[in-house]
Amino acid sequence: MSIHQTYQFPFASYPAVRLALLLIAGIIADYQLDVSISIWLVLFGICGLTYLTAELIYHRLLGNKIYNTAILSYLALIICFGGTWHSLWDYRSAPNHAQVINTYTWHELTFSGNIQQVKQTSTGKLQVDVSVDSTVFPDKLSWDKSYNLRAVLNPDDLSIPNALTLGNRITFTATVYPLEEKRNPSQFDYKQYLASQNIYSQVGIKEITSIKVNSNPWRWSYLRKHVLNAIDHNFSQQTSSLAKALLIGYKNELAREEKISFSRAGLSHIMAVSGLHVGFLLLPFWFVIPFFWTIKYGKQIGITLLGFVLLIYAGLTDFSASVTRASLVGMLLAYGKLFHKVRDSKNLTAVAALIILLINPSDLFSIGFQLSFGAVYIILLTAPVIQRGLPNWIRFKWYGEPIMIIIISFLVQVGLFPLLAYYFGEFSLIGPLANAFVIPFLGVAVPLALLLLLIYPFSPTAAQTLNYPIDLFLQWLNRFVDYTATLPWSWVQIHIDSLLFFGMWITAIFLIASLPIPKMRWKMLIVFLIACCLHQSNQLIKKIKPAPLQVTFFDVGQGDAALVSTPSNKHFLIDVGRWQPDYNSAKYIIIPHLKEEGIDKLDAVFLSHPHADHIGGILEIIDAIPVDTIYNSGTHYDSNLYSSYRKKAVQKNIPIKALTAGDQVNIDPTLRLFVYGPEPSNSSANVNNRSLVLELVYGETEFLFMGDAEEQQEHNLTKNFPKLLNTNFLKVGHHGSKTSSGYELLELASPDIGMVSLAKQNRFGHPHQKATQRLHQYIPTLYFTSLDKALTFVSDGSQIYRK
């Protein structure tokens, strides 16, 4: 009689991994479903009661069904705890102090507290994060509540005091500004970002009453300020900003272009102090661990010294989440090495994750958490397999360790590909090679530079002299990054549109990890193939399924911008938003959306007329993405923006074509695009009345875009195209102005849906009351970007619905 044996995964060996996965499942459930805490508490109570009852019955009857019930209820109990815990600490819900402060929006209050960070923005303003401990309301009402606040200082309105530096105490009067929510589909969610930093209010500084220099050496900010001064001394002016980012994660002095270059070279992670840097600190400690084994209480002394070093380093980085994570993992891994528990590395890493998620469950959704633990588990799962596969003449030679470090850096870069592509829309092709080349040098440079910072207080000249080779290395690193980032093949734009891709990638990592286990690897191969089939099936369904027409109206404030995506995967813009000094809609709204959607080419850009609120982003568009053709109304306009975009189009070999009434543009064979205006003979002095008026026809549905057409042009349209103006969807002309949307046009158009693009607060008084009355009289469903934010509408050829 033969006994058939199959491989059973030793779940009992990884209790922390199991608990972490269950806790994460509960956190994700609450994040996605937004269940109230009362419901979670009820579910938690039911699961807990079921588990206790099943355990009591099982100990008496020893039944398999009761045992299974106990196990399932226990698993459900951990999941419910995760949901309850996240619901209790969800940072998306503003705390009480924020609700109090935000009640005084547009009012002036007085704040006192310690400066946590000072950062200059691309517009020249200063962002000053303050740990407030005293607030004075109108009528001299004082409130001793502690909270974090972001204050903005405009140098044009107020001079910058020299004492406005990290750690000092400041008292100032400021106007409370509203923090608006994300208003466009791919726009950076500034409000949520601040909330993740435990900041829920923002103010504009009007007057600084006093600044007191911090002389308390026991404050972390005091230590950090002196370390920054030491870096300035040890490094040259050319490299000090990079050194600050590299050594303690202080990136406030780095230029935006410099950050982009490091990202495209695949080296941006070296400026985000995290597991890599903690690893550099652990590396020398790792080699001296055998020494601690030989002395009495050596293990306890070793772990205490390491804890002290990591605590100081975390303090220097202002206890950033990434360093806290990495320090916990490092401490636990060092504990495992010191106390001969190295085989529990996967379990110890899960313990670190549990600790972090119990402190702040929302950390799960930060990219730092995901990248940190993703990198660690990629190393733990795949590195041993790769190492065993190396030939002995490499594995057991002196150069085996350096080669393995290079291989690991390559594995991490490739293994984190889905996360990097999902969050940033870009992936550095040269990144794995750049990391393999740079990381070994950093492994020497970073610990040595940190050590020389300790020498600076005692001998500044010696510290600077000994640091000179590191300064030369950073100069070379800057040149290397600038060169690699400009190579045409160094990075690619990536769009991940299905979570199934993550499943496929994760199973691939587990497949590599299971290669040494014959019975396990075949199971993982089957799972991997199933994941591949599901992903490919999903892609095939998307291709077979009739693609709809999609029109996205961006919320660009007082302006117009719409993206049309056709069934044949063609994309074009109708207007590109507004322009103002230091801001344009394309840079912050349109281009991020194009990247996130994986749109790497525009088949056309239609500019209804040359006002800055309609062509404001055209220069950025031309620079950022290939454009096939620019269509306009042929109206000449005397402005720098107008002449600049025409010159840039010529430089980029982009044709500019003027359209007039009666023209038809063929972009996609599945739809028709008719031009109703301007008339060839139109010579109106008002360029609004020479707007491009376009009608987009897809199947039985029609979209009419009015630009900024006013009464005169509307009259011409109703006279020239009385039978063609009937439409299903009307992009209302001129932002709801009283001089647009007349009775005659609305009666002929008779749309089912209307959309008005405008800012909530604008100096023109849009939408005008009379225009709004006319629109509501003739249009059953009416939307305003000022109220409804960005809007996406979909047509399947027979009906239009809001996505």
N, C-alpha and C positions, 0 to 999 in steps of 0.2 A: 504494500500500500504506500503510495507516494504522497507526500505532503507538499502542496503548492504554496510557496512562500512569495509574498509580494512586499515591496518596500513600504514601510510606514514612516511618515515624517515624524520625528520626535518632538511633537508639540510641547510635551511636558518639560523639555530641556530649555524652552524659551518662553517662560511665563510672562516676562515683561513685554516681549514682542506681541504676545497674544493680547495682553491688557491694553497695550498702546493702540493696536489696530481696532479693538472694540471701542476704546475711548474716542479715537479719531472718527469712527463711523457715527457715533452719537453727535459729535461736534458738527460734522458735515451735514447730518440730517437737520439739525436745528438751523444751521446757516442757510441751507437751501429752502427749508419749509417755513422758517420763521415761526415756530410753534411757541405759544405763550408758556411761561414758566409754570403756570398752574397746571396745564395739561401734562407737562413733563413730570411734575411732582406726583400727579395721580398715577401716571404710568410707572414711575419709579417705585411708588408704594405698592402697586399691584404686583410688579415683578419681584420686589423684595419679599412680600408676603407669600407669593407662590413658591419662591425658592426656599424660604424657611419651612413652609409646610411640607414641601417635597422632601427636604432633608430629614425632617422628623419621621415622616412615614417610611422613607427608605431605610433608615437605621432600624426600624422595627420589622419591615416586611422583606427588605432586600429585593425588590422587584425591578426588573430592567426598565419597564416603562416609567416607573417613578424616578429611577436614576436619570433617564434621558430628560424627563421633565425638569429635574433639578438643574441639570447641565444647561438646558436651553434657557431656563428662567434666569440662571446666573449670567449667561452671556447677554441676555436682554437687559439685565439689571445694570451691567457696565455701560451698555449703549445708552440707556436712559440717563445714567449719571452724566455721561458726556454731553448729552443734549441739555440736561438741566444746568450743568456747570457753564456751558457756553451761553445759554440764555441769560444766566445770572450776570455774566461778565462781558456780554456782547458790547464791543466798543462802538458799534453803529448807533447805539442808543445814547443820546447826550445825557450826561449826569446832571444832577440838580443844580450844581453851581453854574454850569454852562447855560441852563435855562434862565437862571437869574440874570447873568451878565447879558445874555442876548436879548433879554426884555428891554434893555436900554440901547438897542440899536439906533445909531445916529445921534446918541447923546454922549456928552463928555463925562468921563469918570477919571479918578486919580488912582494909580496903581503903584505899589511898592513891592520890590522883590529882588532876587538875585539873577543876574544875566547868565543864562545857560548856553547860549550860542549867538554869534553874530555872523551873518552871512550876507554878502552882496549879491543881488539878483542881476540878471542880464540887462535889466532896465536901469541899473544904477542905484536902485533903492536898497535899503538895508532891512533885512529881516532879523529881528532881535527876539529870541525866545527867552521868556522870563518866567521864573518860578515865583509866582505872586504869593505873598503872605498877608497883604493888607490891601483892601479896596475901599475907596471913599466915594460914596454915592452923592447925588444932589442933596442939599440940606445938611451937609456934613455928617451924614450917616456912615459910620465906619463898620467894616465887615472883615473879621480876621479869619477868612477862609483861605486855605492853601490850594492852589491849582496852577496849571501851566497855561501860558498865554503867548500868542504870537503878535508882536508889535511891528509895524512897518514904519520906517522913517524915510521920508523923501528929502534928500540933500538940497533940493531946490527950495524947499520950504523951511528947512531948519538945518543949521550947521551941525556937523558931527563932532562931538566932544572927543578928545583924545582918550579920555578915561572910559569910553564906551567899549569895554573889552570883557572878555570871559571872566566870570566870577565876581565882578564888582556889583555892588548894590545900587539900584536905580529907583528913583521916584519920578513919575511922569504923569502928565495929563494927556488923555487920548480919546479919540472918538471911536465908539464901538461900530465895527463894520459887519454887515451880514455875510455869512458864509453860505454861498449858494451851492446847491447840489449839482452833480454832474448833469449837463444839459444836452450832451451829444453822445452818440453811441460809442465812439472810441476816444473820447476826450479824457484827459487825465483827471481823475476824480480828486481834486485838491482837498475838498472837505473830508473825504474818507481817509485820505493820506494823513491829514492833520490829526484826525481821530485816532488813527493807528499809532500816532506819536503822543497820544494822551493830551491833545490840544483841541479844544472845542470852540474857542473864541479868537477873533482877530481884531486888532485895533490899529488906528493910525495915530502916531505920536504927534501931538500939537505943541507940547512944551515939556522940556526936561527940567524938573525942579532941582534935582541933586543927583550926584553920582559919588558914592563912597568907595574908595579903593579897598579891595579885600586883602587883609593882611593876616588872615587866619590860616596857618599852614596845614590845618587838619581838614580843610575842605578839598574835595577832589578837584574842583574848578581851579583852586590855587595851584595845586600840583600840575594840572594839565597846562595852565598858562605858562608855567616855568619850563615845562618840557617843550612847548611850542617855541619859546624863546631860545632854548638850547638848540633846537633843530635849525632855527634861523642862523645861529652862530656857526654850527658845525658844517652846514651846507651852503653852497653858493646861492645867489639870488636866482640863478637859472634853474636850480633843482629843489629849492626849499619847499615849494608848494607840493611837488610830487612826493618829496620825502615825508611831509606831514600826512599825506593821504596813505602812503605806503606803510608808515610805522605805526600810526595811531588812528588811522581812518578819518583824519580831518581833511575833508575835500572841499571846504568852503572857498579856498583860494584857487582851485583848478578852473580853467576856462572850459566852457561848454564844448568847444572844438576838441580840446584835449581829452575830455571824457569820451567823446564819440570815437576818437582815434583809438583809444585803448579798448573800447568795446569792439570795434571792427577788427582789431588785431587779436581779439580773444583774450585780452589781459586785463579787462576791467575788474575782475575779481581780486586782483592783487591790491587794489586800492580800497576794497571793502574788507576791513579787518575782520577776519573770521577764522574758520578752521585751519586755513593755510598758515596764518600767522601764529596761531596757538601751536600748530604743529612744529613751526620753526623753534618756538620756545621749548617744546617737549623733546625735540631731537637730541640736544646735548644731555638732557636729563635721562633719556632712554639709555644712553651709552653708560651712564654712571650708576644705573640701577643695581648691577651686580655688586657694586661697592656697598650699597646700603644693606644688601643681604648678609654681609660679613660682620656687621657690627651690631651690638646689643641695641634693641629698639630702633634699628636702622630703618625698618619699614615705616614705622610711625614718624620718624624724623623726616624721611624722604617725602612722604605724602603731605606733611605739614609745610615743608619748605616750598613744595610745588604749589600748594594751595595759596601760600602767601604771594608767590610770584604772579600767579594767575589773577589773584585779587587785585594787586597793584596794576597789572596791565589792563584789566577790565575797567578799573577806575580811570585810567588814562584815556580810554576810549569812551568815557562817559557812560559806561555800562551798556553799550549798544547791545541790541538783542542778539546779533550774530556772535559777538565775543562771549556773551553769557552762555549761549548754546554751546559754542566750541569749548569753552572752559569747563563746563559740566562734563561734556563728553571726554575731554582730555583728562580730567581728574579721575573719572571712572575707569578709563582705559589704563591710566597709570596705576590706579589701585589694583586693577586686574593683573598687571605685570608685576607689581611689587609683591602682591600676596598670592602669586601663582594661579591666577584665574584668567589667563589670557584667552582661553577657549570660550569664555563667556563674553567676548567683545560685542557680539550682536545683541546679546541680552543687556549688557551694560549701556550700550548706546540707546536702546529702547527705554531704559530707566531714565536716562537724561531727557529723552523726549517726554516721558510721563511727567517728570518734575516741571519742565517748561510749560507743558499744557495745563498742569494744575495751577501754576502761577498765573498764566494768561492763555486761556484756550484759543483766543483769536490769533495767537502766534502761528497757528497751523496754516493760515491763509497768507502769511507773509512769504515773499519770494526768498528771503534770507533763510527762513526755517526749512523750506522745501529744498533749496540748493544745498544747505549745510548737511542735512540728514540724507539727502539723495546722494551726495558725494561720498559720505561715510559708508553708506550701505553698498554703493557700487564698488568701493575699495574692498570692503569686508567680504563681499560675495564673489567678486571676479578675480581680485588680485592673487589669492592663493592658487586658483586654478591656472592662471597665466604663469605664475612663478614655477609651479610644478611642471609646466610644459616647456620651460626653458631648458636648453641642453646643458649638461653638467659643466661643460667648459666655460659657460657664462655664469651659471647659477652659483658655483662654488669658488669663483675667483674674486679678487678684490674689487673688480669693476662690476660685479654682479649687482651690488646694492645701488650704485648710481644708475645703472641701466634700468633697474626695477623702478626707481623713482621717476625716470622719464616715461616708462610704460604706464605707470599709475596716473601721471598727469594727463597722458593721452587718453586713458580709459575714462577718466572723470569728465574730460571735455566732451568726448563722444557720448558718454552715458547720460550727460545732462542735456543733450541736444533738444529733446522735446520741450523741456522747461524753458530753455533759453529762447527757442523759436516761438513758443507760445506767449511769453511775456514781452519779448523785445521785437518780435517780427523779423529778426535778423539772426543769422548764425555765421560765426567766423570760420571760414574754411581753413584759414591759416592758423587758427587758434591752437589746435592740438600740437602743431609743430612749434609754434611760438612758445607755448607753455613748456614743451619738452626742452627747449633751448634756454629759456629764461629762468624757470623755477629752480634748477640746481644752483645758479648763481645767487638767487634770492635767499636760498637756504643758508648761505654764508653771510650775505650782505645784511639781512634784516637783524639776526641776533647780534652781529658785530656792531651795527649802528646803534642798537638799543643799549648795548654795553658801553659804548662811547658816550652816550648821553649821561650815564652815571659818573663818568670821569669829568664831564664838563664843569660841575661846581667846584672841583678841586684844582683842575688845571685846564682852563679853556683852550690854551694854545696847543697843548698836547692832544686834546680831544679833536680839535679841528685838523691838526696835521695827520693824525692817524686815520681820520675819517676821509681824507682826500681820495684814496682809491675808490671808496664807495660813491663819492660825489662824481667821479669820472664814470663809474658804472651807470649811475642814473642819467648822466648826460648821454651816454651811449644808448641807454634804454629809450630815452625820448626820441632820439634819431631813428632807432630801430622801429619804434611804434609808428612814427610819422611815415616811414617808408612802407612798411607792410600794410598799413591802413589804406594807402593810396593805390595799391596793386589792384587791377581790375577784377581779379579772381579771389581776392582775399576774403570777401564776405558775400553772402547772398541774402536776399529777402525771402523769408519763409512764412507760409501761412498754414497753420494747423486748424482745420475746421471740424475735426471730429475727435471726441475723447477716446474713441476706439484706438486711435493711434498710440495713446499713452498705454493702453492695455497691451498692445502688441509689443511696445518697447519694454515694458516691465517684464513680460513673459520671456523676452529675449535675454534679459539680464539673468533671470532665474534659470534659463536653459544653460547659459554658460556656467553658472554656479553649480549646476547639477551634473556636469559632464563627468566628474570622477565617480559618480554613483550610477552604475549601469541601469538598474531598475527604475531609478528616479528620472534619469535623463530622457528615457523614452516617453514617460508620462508628460514631462515638461515640453518635449518636442511636439507631442499631440496638442497640448494646450496652446503652444506658440502657433502652430499651424491653424488651429481653430480661430485664434485671435486675428491672424493674417486674413483668413477667409472672411471673417465678419467685417474687417476693415475694408477689404476689397469689394465685398457685397454692398456695403454702405455707399462706397464710391460709385459702383455700377448703378445702384438704384437712383442716385442723384443724377446720373447721366441719362438714364432711361426716362425718368419722370419728366414730363413736360415742364420746362423752366418758365417761371412767370416773369413778368416785367416788374422791376422794383424801382421805386423813386423815393429817395431819401432827401428830405428838406432839413438842412442843418439849421440849428439855432445859432446864427452868427450875430445876434443883436440887431441893430438897426441896419439891415442889409439883406441881401438875397444870396443863396447858394443851394443848389440842388444837384444830386448825383443820380443819374439814370443808368441802371444796369439792365441790359437787354437779355432776352432768352438765349441769344447766340454768344453770350459772354462778351459783349461789347460794353464799353463804359464811357460816358461823357458827362461833362458838367454843364449846367446852365447857370451862369454867374458863379463867382468865386468869393463872395463875401466882402467884408469891409477892410479898410486900411486906416490906421492912425499911427502916429509916431510910436515906434517900438512894439507894434502889434499888427498882425494881420490874420485873418480867419484861416487862411490856408495852413499856416505854420502850426497852429495850435488845435485846429479842428478838422480840416479837410484831409490834410496829408496823413495824420495819424490814423484816420479811418481807412484811407486807401491802403496803407500798409497792413493794418489789421485784417482787412478783407482780402489781402493778397493781390491787389490790383496793381500791376506793374507797368501799365500803359493806359493812356487816355486816348480814345479814338477821336474825340473832338472836345473842344471847349467853346461854348456859346456865351458871348458877352453881350447882354441885352443893350447896354448903352454905357458910355465911358465914365460914369460917376464912380467915385472911390468906394461907395458902399456896395458896388456890384462887381468891380474889377480889382478890388483891394488885394486879393491873394494871388494874382496872376503871375507876378515875378517869382514867388516861391514855388508855384506850381511848375513853371517852366524849368526851374533849376532842379526840382526834386523828382520829376517823372517825365518820361517821353510823352509828347503830345503830337498826335498826327496832324490836326488842323485846328486853327483858331477861326471861329466865325464871329463877325460883329455886324453892327448896323451900318457901317460905312461912314459914321458920323465923326468928323474931326473934332478934337477937343484939346484945349490948351491946358495941359497939366503935365507935370513931370512924370507921374505914374503912367499916363497914357503914352507919352513918347518913349518912356523907358521900356515898357513891355513890347512895343513894336520893334525897337532896336534889338532887344534880347531875342525876340522871335526870329529876326533875320540872322542873328549870330548862331542860333540853334537850328537854322534851316527849317523852321516851322512856317508853313504858308498861312497867310491871313486872308480870309475871303469875306467880302462884304455881301450880305444877303438883303434882298428886297422882297416885297409882297409878290407872291406867285412862284417863288422858288421852292424847290423840294430837295431835301438833303437825304441821301441814301447811306445810312450807317449800318443798318441791320436789315436783312431781307424779310424778317418777321414783322417789321413795323414800318410805318410811314411817318415822315416828319415834314409838315407843311409850314411855310412861312407866310404870315398874313400881314406883316408889317416890318419895317416902314415902307410906305409907298415910294416908288422911284422919284416922284416929283415933290416929295415932302421936304420943305425947306424951313420948317418951324425953328425959331430961335431957341425954343425950349427942347433940349435934347431928350427929355422924358417922352415927348410926343414923337420921337424918332426911335423908339425902342423896338428891339426885335420882339415880335409876337409870334410864338411858335405853338403849333398844335401837334401833339404826339398821338398817333392812332395805333392801337394794338388790339387786334381782333375787333370786338364790338365796343371797346372802351376808348375814351378820348381824354387827353389831358391838355388843357389850354394854359399857356404861360404868357402872362401879360406884361412882364418887365415892369417899367414904371409908367406905362401908358396912362395918359390923363384924358380929359373929356374930348379934346380935339381928335386924338388918335382913335379913341373909342367910337366917335362919330364916323370917322372914315372906315373903320372896320365894319360897323353895322350897315354902312352904305355899300361897301364893296363885297362883303362876304356874308350877307344876311342868312343864307341857308347853311353855311358851314360852321358858324360860331357855336351851334348847339354842342354841348360837351357834358361829360360826366364829372369832370374834375376841373376846378378853376384855381389856378395860382393867382390870387387877387393882386391887382396892379397897385404899385406905389404904396405898399405897406398900410393900406387902409386909409389913404388920404381922402379928404372930402372932395378933391378934384378928380377922383377916380371912382370906378364901380358905379356908373350911372344907371338909371332905370332902364334905358334902352338896351344897353349891353347885357345887363343881368337878365332881362326878359328873354332876349334871343338865346343867350347861353344856357339858361335854366339848368345850372349844374346841381348834382346831388351832393357834392362835397366841395367845400371851399377851404383854402389855406392862406393865411396872412402871415408874412414873415416880418417881424419887427422886434424892437427891444421893449422891455417892460416899462422902462423909464427913458423917454427920449424927448429931445427939445422941440420936436415938431408937433407934439400932441397927437401922434398916431396911436391907435386908430381913431379917426374923428367920429364923434357921436352920430352924425347924420349918415356917414358912410356905413357905420356899423348897423344902423337901423335898416338901411337898404339891403345890406348883405343878409341879415337875419330874415328879412321879408322874402327873399328869393332863394336862399340856400338852406336846405334842411339841416345839414351838418356842417358846422363851421369850426375850424381850428385856428389857434394863434400860437406861434412859436414862443411868444412872451409868456404864455400860460401853460402850454402843453409841452414845451421843450422841443427837441428835434423829433421829427415825425417821419415814419417810413410807411409808404403805401404800396400795395401789391396788386397787380392785375393779372388774372388768369386768362384774359381775353374776353370774358363775359361779364365780370363784375370787378369792382375795386374795393378792397378792404384794407383797414389799417393793420399793420403788422404789430 
